[in-house]
Amino acid sequence: MDTKSDSIALFIDFDNIEIGIKREYNRNFSIGPIIKELSERGTVVVRRAYGDWVSYQTYREGLIEHGIELIERTVITNSGKNGADIKIAIDAVDLALKNDFISTFAIVSGDSDFLPLIQKLREYGKYVTVISGDGFTSPFIMKNCDKFISYETIAGIEKPHEQKKKLKDAIELLEKVILSRVDEGRGLHLAAIKNQMLRLDPSFNEKSYGFSNFGTFIRYIGDECLLPIKIHSRDSGDWYLDYFSDDDEMITSEEYQQREPNILEWEVIFETIERCFHEGEGKYTQGWYQYLIAYLTQQRREGKIGLDQSSLRAALHRLVDSGILIRKNPEKSLEKSVFQLSGIYAQKKAAFMDDLSRGP
């Protein structure tokens, strides 16, 4: 999800983040690090901050300079609550329902009241990032979002020693993911490993442990013999791990193989093709061979398919021969083809998988 093409909607519960940073570190909140971090991940198309702007007048100019729309939420209760969380929830859901092109919602707050909103946005297929302070963010929020970004890390705030995350926690998480993938016979592709670590713990960030990127983190773990791993690359430019078991047997992701897909890989291929057509609906690129191959290659990089490029092409050929994929321009080569799904795609797919399950 962290791609430059992402369209991001930013919602800031200003009261929560400002009070939290001031209480924990006795310093003022700054919007700059957040905009910089999100801009590296996509385009921030919506920027809104909710707060009592009479009370926070000193912040107004800096926020406006970064294109933040200031939504007034005046404190109206004795408890000091201004209802920003309710207003943000209403506005965010409204935006999600009306704008399919917005793929990521970034919520700046550590308030557990946002848990229902996060769950609802994820139901709508949105990627939810939470940005807040380590010391005052609800653990429920950290565990239920897609990605948690530490404000302290991106703002360069030095945390007290007792608050610093322990490297052993990250090592345990990494080992858990590696062993899980080894047990399942899945590849040890570096990007797939990090994605799985984030699914287990969205608050994971190698920068929290002093590493500039994930590769540097992995190299340190291996070089210091903290885990029996070694990082290496292939001609494709992709990075992988070798893992050494207790009996010194090296377990590495297999080289891509020239062979027929197995049943599990055929399931992945069908799911990937369906997603490619669904996400390309209404676009002139829908059904292009290059896009189908790109989607399948991504599944290979995540360790779900162990086939080389020629085997991926052969799989598409087989689907064409089976009438599941239909060429719109049959006079052209496979590489220049545009496909559409059969009008009875579901039936043909079921028959195809049934033949596979029965074997030769």
Salt bridges, closest charged atoms under 4 A:
ASP2 OD2 - ARG41 NH1 2.95
GLU18 OE2 - LYS22 NZ 3.06
GLU24 OE2 - ARG23 NE 3.87
GLU37 OE2 - ARG41 NH2 2.60
GLU40 OE2 - LYS36 NZ 2.95
GLU69 OE1 - ARG48 NE 3.55
ASP85 OD2 - LYS81 NZ 3.81
ASP91 OD1 - LYS87 NZ 3.26
ASP94 OD1 - LYS98 NZ 3.20
ASP111 OD2 - LYS81 NZ 3.77
ASP113 OD2 - LYS81 NZ 3.91
GLU123 OE1 - LYS120 NZ 3.15
ASP134 OD2 - LYS159 NZ 2.75
ASP146 OD1 - ARG122 NH2 3.06
GLU158 OE2 - LYS164 NZ 2.77
ASP169 OD1 - LYS168 NZ 3.53
GLU184 OE1 - ARG186 NH1 3.22
ASP201 OD1 - LYS143 NZ 3.56
GLU206 OE1 - LYS194 NZ 3.18
ASP238 OD2 - HIS189 NE2 3.99
ASP238 OD2 - ARG301 NE 3.44
ASP242 OD1 - HIS232 NE2 3.14
GLU255 OE2 - ARG234 NE 3.52
GLU260 OE1 - ARG318 NH1 2.65
GLU265 OE1 - ARG259 NH1 2.77
GLU274 OE2 - LYS349 NZ 2.93
GLU279 OE2 - ARG275 NH1 3.81
GLU302 OE1 - LYS304 NZ 3.48
GLU335 OE2 - ARG313 NE 3.97
ASP354 OD2 - ARG358 NH1 2.36
ASP355 OD1 - ARG358 NH2 2.62
